[in-house]
């Protein structure tokens, strides 16, 4: 992988973790759950989007 695509991948992973932590904190107000969901990153974000009322479209 080239340097630019590697940096883009790392930025995407970081963004996914930040979104997952924000969602988790707003739902649970628990640092432990926020850490767990931060490790799951985009998997938790996609799970949340698919399981919330209204689905991905809101």
Buried (B, 14 or more C-beta within 10 A) or exposed (E): EEEEEEEEEEEEEEEBBEBBBBBBBEEEEEEEBBEBBBEBBBEBBBBBBEEEEEEEEE
